[in-house]
Amino acid sequence: MGVDSFAPAPRAPRAVAGVPVVDAGEVTKAWLLELVAAAPLEAAAALPTGELVDFGPALATAVVEALRDDAALARLAPGGELGALAARTGVLVGASEPAAVIAAVESLRRAVLASMLAAARLDAVTTAELVDRLAHICTLIATTALSGATKAEKKAKKRRAEAADSAAERAPLVVDEPAPAMAQPPPAEPIAAAEPGPLPPRAEPPATAPPVASQPEPQPAAEPPPVPRVVPAMPPAAALPPFEPFPQANGDTLEVHRVDDPLEALRVRQARQAEPLSWRQAVEWRIKRHLQDGSPFALLAVEVDNVARLLAADEGGEVGGLLADLERALAAELRPADQLLRDDEGRYWVTAPDTGPAVARLLAERLAESAGAAASHRGVPLRVSIGVASCPEDGIDADELAGRADRGLFAARAAGTTVA
């Protein structure tokens, strides 16, 4: 029997009214218990509990909101605001194979359902609607996770390549070797050893130092012991200009100076755009600076909401122009020593030197406001979500800081705010 081509397409189960309030942390704990119970004993220890603790509550919150609201459901779809979070489901539980991803999503479904039924007494009709809607949500999450697996793997390979390149560039900077050969004195000349007279007293040195060959013996200070030689990537702290230099993509440094002419300063601010430097290089350079003199800095993760969906539907290049306008607006809000680094279309990193958590949040709020006023798509302002991480409060490792900023970005998006 064939399928009727005129039959209406199946509709998603409707949103459920009266969904009980549950704690996202408790749902995540229940999910973890489900995963441990389903895994073999030898594989239970390999579960990435850190990833689950960091991102699980945000995903659980998104699932509960999707039970109540169709707009929240759309945010979990591929290209939605929380599509990237749903696509990380396999990473959260350490699942790489499609069957393992589907099994992990099924464990999430059981955990959410158990938490809902434990939180309140529901009548039979509401329970049936809840089960139907939850199954649809988890199917959508599994679809998003599987469709995003290839893209996530490509990004992981790109980051591994960047890390390898960065390590290769940094490797020559610290060399454990003795002092250069030119600094060592030559062996004593036979002439000096054949002199019959006594050595001249050291208390009466000649006014002009004689040539090295005529000295009877080398100076002790001329042969220091071998020590690690560090070639700094920037000038010492005492020689820094008013605004510190930061590295460019070619490995050089760019001096940033104050512009006294107000009109020229305005022109410079409006002309700034995102720099091509790798975000990891910029963060590791800031970490190196922090380890030298203790100066703090902030790292901001900035992403345009629904950017994947906007780019997919863009036919005439309008979205690309809007993103360029937004990028210029973000760069214009930064201080001279701040950096705006483009990670992908509509996704950026900001490094802010000498900035603590409170000032970093104010900067993030100003950037979000500037982005909303910079560009609109079909009458709707483009909106960004921003996550904030601070060094040393949130860590002194590039991956640790980037993960903290990413978690803040997802949390802000899940909560419907711009900054977290």
C-alpha positions as a printed Julia matrix, in Angstrom:
420×3 Matrix{Float64}:
   0.0    0.0    0.0
   1.52   3.34  -1.07
   1.77   6.52   0.97
  -0.77   9.2    0.19
   1.24  12.19  -1.07
  -1.62  14.52  -0.14
  -1.74  13.4    3.47
  -0.75  16.16   5.92
   2.72  16.0    7.39
   2.87  14.68  10.93
   2.85  17.43  13.54
   4.95  17.62  16.67
   3.11  16.77  19.88
   1.72  19.92  21.4
   3.27  21.69  24.36
   2.21  20.38  27.75
   0.53  22.73  30.21
   1.23  22.36  33.89
   4.68  20.77  33.6
   6.07  20.48  37.14
   9.17  22.44  38.12
  12.26  20.26  38.52
  15.84  21.02  39.47
  18.2   20.79  36.48
  21.01  19.58  38.7
  18.9   16.73  40.05
  17.89  15.75  36.51
  21.57  15.68  35.5
  22.39  13.47  38.5
  19.58  11.11  37.52
  20.93  11.07  33.95
  24.41  10.21  35.23
  23.0    7.33  37.28
  21.16   6.04  34.21
  24.39   6.16  32.21
  26.37   4.35  34.91
  23.69   1.68  35.23
  23.65   1.06  31.47
  27.44   0.99  31.0
  29.67  -2.03  31.59
  31.64  -1.84  34.82
  34.98  -1.28  33.07
  33.49   1.57  30.98
  31.77   3.4   33.85
  35.01   5.02  35.01
  35.57   6.46  31.53
  32.39   8.57  31.59
  33.34  12.27  31.19
  31.6   13.43  34.35
  33.28  16.84  34.09
  31.58  17.57  30.77
  28.27  16.31  32.13
  28.54  18.51  35.23
  29.43  21.56  33.13
  26.86  21.27  30.33
  24.27  18.73  31.58
  22.17  21.19  33.64
  21.88  23.59  30.68
  20.68  20.75  28.42
  18.24  19.52  31.08
  16.85  23.05  31.46
  16.41  23.31  27.69
  14.5   19.99  27.58
  12.14  21.04  30.38
  11.49  24.39  28.68
  10.81  22.6   25.38
   8.09  20.57  27.1
   6.22  23.79  27.82
   6.99  25.93  24.77
   7.3   25.41  21.0
   9.82  28.26  20.66
  12.08  26.52  23.18
  11.69  23.32  21.17
  12.84  25.1   17.99
  15.96  26.33  19.77
  17.15  22.71  20.15
  16.84  21.95  16.43
  19.89  22.04  14.1
  20.72  25.71  13.51
  18.72  26.82  16.55
  20.12  28.91  19.37
  20.75  25.77  21.45
  21.51  23.51  18.5
  25.2   23.55  19.4
  24.37  22.45  22.93
  22.19  19.59  21.68
  24.93  18.61  19.23
  27.33  18.17  22.17
  25.19  15.41  23.72
  27.53  12.69  22.53
  30.55  14.58  23.86
  28.88  15.03  27.28
  28.65  11.28  27.77
  31.73  10.2   25.82
  29.69   8.59  23.02
  31.25   8.58  19.55
  29.16   5.95  17.75
  25.58   6.75  16.6
  24.12   3.86  18.62
  25.84   5.14  21.78
  24.52   8.66  21.18
  20.97   7.37  20.79
  21.32   5.27  23.95
  22.57   8.33  25.87
  19.58  10.41  24.72
  17.25   7.6   25.79
  18.9    7.69  29.24
  18.23  11.43  29.35
  14.57  10.82  28.47
  14.18   8.34  31.32
  15.88  10.71  33.77
  13.64  13.66  32.84
  10.48  11.56  32.97
  11.38  10.07  36.36
  12.08  13.53  37.78
   8.77  14.86  36.44
   6.72  12.02  37.86
   8.49  12.32  41.21
   7.88  16.07  41.41
   4.09  16.07  41.07
   1.02  13.87  40.69
  -0.18  14.12  37.11
  -3.46  12.88  35.71
  -3.47  10.22  33.02
  -4.06  12.63  30.12
  -1.24  14.99  31.16
   1.12  12.07  31.71
   0.38  10.71  28.23
   0.96  14.14  26.66
   4.16  14.54  28.65
   5.51  11.15  27.53
   4.66  11.88  23.89
   6.18  15.35  23.89
   9.33  14.22  25.72
   9.89  11.4   23.21
   9.63  13.92  20.37
  12.12  16.29  22.07
  14.65  13.53  22.64
  14.32  12.38  19.02
  15.08  15.94  17.95
  18.12  16.08  20.26
  19.41  12.77  18.88
  18.96  14.04  15.32
  20.8   17.26  16.14
  23.6   15.38  17.89
  24.1   12.97  15.0
  23.96  15.68  12.33
  26.45  17.81  14.25
  28.92  15.01  14.9
  30.75  15.51  11.6
  31.05  19.26  12.09
  32.23  18.79  15.68
  34.89  16.32  14.53
  36.12  18.8   11.9
  36.35  21.53  14.53
  38.17  19.21  16.9
  40.7   18.37  14.19
  41.14  22.06  13.45
  41.74  22.84  17.12
  44.19  19.97  17.47
  46.05  21.27  14.43
  46.09  24.78  15.89
  47.38  23.42  19.2
  50.11  21.46  17.4
  51.11  24.51  15.35
  51.14  26.67  18.46
  53.27  24.12  20.32
  55.68  23.95  17.37
  55.96  27.74  17.33
  56.55  27.9   21.07
  59.07  25.03  21.19
  62.13  27.09  20.14
  61.38  29.78  22.72
  62.82  27.87  25.72
  66.16  26.18  25.06
  68.18  24.46  27.76
  71.71  25.09  26.59
  74.94  26.63  27.88
  75.94  30.18  27.09
  76.9   30.84  23.46
  80.38  29.75  22.37
  81.38  33.36  21.65
  80.92  34.2   25.33
  83.49  31.58  26.42
  87.14  32.75  26.58
  89.65  31.17  24.23
  92.23  28.77  25.67
  95.27  30.36  27.26
  97.99  31.31  24.8
 101.42  29.68  25.18
 102.97  33.16  25.45
 101.11  33.85  28.69
 102.24  30.52  30.18
 105.91  31.17  29.23
 106.26  34.51  31.03
 108.96  34.17  33.72
 107.94  37.12  35.82
 105.18  37.05  38.47
 101.66  38.0   37.62
 100.82  41.69  38.01
  98.83  42.45  41.18
  95.05  42.66  40.64
  94.81  45.8   42.76
  96.57  47.83  40.05
  94.79  47.1   36.75
  95.93  49.02  33.68
  93.88  52.02  32.59
  93.05  50.37  29.28
  92.15  46.7   29.2
  94.76  44.76  27.19
  93.67  42.38  24.44
  92.26  39.08  25.52
  95.28  37.21  24.16
  97.66  39.13  26.44
  95.69  38.45  29.62
  97.37  35.81  31.76
  94.08  34.14  32.74
  90.37  34.47  31.91
  88.09  36.44  34.16
  85.91  34.14  36.35
  82.74  36.01  35.39
  83.32  35.35  31.7
  82.26  31.7   32.0
  78.83  31.52  33.68
  77.34  28.1   34.41
  74.86  26.72  31.84
  71.35  28.05  32.48
  68.07  27.79  30.54
  67.92  30.6   28.04
  64.43  32.06  27.55
  63.72  34.14  24.48
  60.69  36.27  25.43
  57.97  36.91  22.9
  57.53  40.47  24.16
  59.64  43.17  25.85
  60.17  43.07  29.62
  57.5   44.64  31.81
  59.65  47.68  32.58
  59.99  48.51  28.88
  56.33  48.12  27.91
  54.7   51.05  26.03
  51.54  52.75  27.42
  49.44  50.05  25.72
  51.17  46.67  25.68
  52.06  45.02  22.36
  50.17  41.95  21.3
  51.11  39.32  18.72
  49.85  39.29  15.14
  49.18  36.3   12.9
  52.71  36.49  11.44
  54.33  36.31  14.88
  55.35  40.0   15.04
  54.02  42.43  17.59
  51.8   45.43  16.96
  52.36  48.53  19.05
  49.13  50.24  20.11
  49.52  53.93  20.94
  47.11  56.56  22.16
  45.6   58.83  19.49
  45.32  62.4   20.74
  43.21  63.79  17.88
  39.52  63.02  18.71
  38.51  62.78  15.05
  41.4   60.47  14.25
  40.58  58.35  17.32
  36.97  58.02  16.12
  38.13  57.0   12.65
  40.47  54.36  14.08
  37.74  52.91  16.31
  35.24  52.69  13.45
  37.79  51.02  11.16
  38.71  48.21  13.57
  37.68  44.69  12.69
  38.31  41.22  14.03
  41.93  40.14  13.82
  43.05  36.93  12.05
  45.15  35.76  15.02
  44.23  32.36  16.51
  42.27  32.76  19.74
  44.41  30.08  21.36
  47.62  31.98  20.56
  46.15  35.17  22.0
  44.98  33.48  25.2
  48.25  31.62  25.74
  50.16  34.84  25.22
  47.98  36.53  27.87
  48.57  33.59  30.22
  52.32  33.94  29.7
  52.03  37.63  30.56
  50.02  36.79  33.7
  52.67  34.32  34.83
  55.34  37.0   34.35
  53.78  39.91  36.23
  50.46  38.68  37.66
  48.31  40.92  35.46
  44.73  39.6   35.12
  42.72  39.37  31.93
  39.26  38.33  30.76
  38.18  36.05  27.91
  34.75  36.53  26.32
  33.0   34.06  23.99
  30.6   35.91  21.68
  28.2   34.21  19.26
  25.31  35.53  17.18
  22.08  33.72  18.03
  20.69  31.53  15.22
  23.73  32.34  13.06
  23.81  28.89  11.43
  20.15  29.15  10.43
  20.61  32.71   9.13
  23.6   31.73   6.99
  21.84  28.64   5.65
  18.85  30.73   4.5
  20.99  33.57   3.12
  20.91  33.72  -0.68
  22.03  37.23  -1.63
  24.83  37.7    0.89
  22.74  39.98   3.11
  23.6   38.1    6.3
  27.33  38.3    5.53
  27.07  42.09   5.28
  25.11  42.26   8.54
  27.75  40.17  10.31
  30.46  42.51   9.02
  28.52  45.51  10.42
  28.1   43.73  13.73
  31.79  42.85  13.83
  32.79  46.49  13.31
  30.4   47.56  16.05
  31.92  45.06  18.48
  35.47  46.15  17.62
  34.56  49.81  18.04
  33.45  49.18  21.64
  36.79  47.68  22.64
  39.66  49.48  24.33
  42.92  49.88  22.39
  44.61  46.9   24.08
  41.58  44.59  23.74
  41.45  42.07  20.9
  38.5   40.78  18.87
  39.31  37.41  17.25
  37.08  35.68  14.7
  36.66  31.94  15.34
  33.92  31.31  12.76
  31.21  33.28  10.97
  29.25  35.01  13.72
  31.46  33.6   16.5
  34.22  35.62  18.19
  36.6   35.68  21.16
  37.56  38.85  23.02
  40.67  39.16  25.2
  40.66  42.07  27.64
  43.95  42.66  29.52
  44.09  44.07  33.07
  40.4   43.28  33.5
  38.71  41.57  36.46
  35.35  39.74  36.55
  33.18  42.79  37.33
  34.64  44.97  34.56
  34.55  42.03  32.14
  30.82  41.63  32.7
  30.26  45.35  32.1
  32.27  45.07  28.88
  30.19  42.05  27.79
  26.93  43.91  28.45
  28.17  46.88  26.44
  29.15  44.59  23.55
  25.73  42.91  23.59
  23.98  46.27  23.51
  26.2   47.51  20.68
  25.56  44.35  18.64
  21.79  44.73  18.96
  21.96  48.3   17.67
  24.39  47.55  14.83
  22.41  45.26  12.52
  18.88  43.96  11.96
  17.64  41.1    9.81
  14.15  41.67   8.39
  13.41  44.19  11.09
  14.66  42.01  13.96
  17.93  43.13  15.62
  20.73  40.58  15.6
  21.27  39.29  19.12
  24.43  37.84  20.64
  25.04  35.62  23.66
  28.25  36.16  25.62
  30.06  34.01  28.16
  32.71  35.51  30.44
  35.8   33.89  31.95
  38.49  35.59  34.05
  42.12  34.73  34.68
  43.17  33.78  37.32
  39.73  33.38  38.97
  38.51  30.77  36.45
  41.89  29.19  35.71
  45.22  29.78  34.01
  44.84  27.29  31.16
  43.59  28.18  27.67
  41.18  25.23  27.39
  39.92  25.77  30.94
  39.16  29.44  30.3
  37.59  28.75  26.9
  35.4   26.03  28.41
  34.24  28.38  31.17
  33.38  31.09  28.63
  31.54  28.55  26.43
  29.5   27.31  29.38
  28.55  30.88  30.21
  27.48  31.47  26.6
  25.22  28.39  26.58
  23.84  29.27  30.02
  22.99  32.8   28.88
  21.25  31.48  25.79
  19.29  28.88  27.73
  18.2   31.5   30.28
  17.2   34.02  27.59
  19.79  36.58  28.72
  22.74  38.03  26.84
  25.58  37.59  29.36
  26.52  34.87  31.84
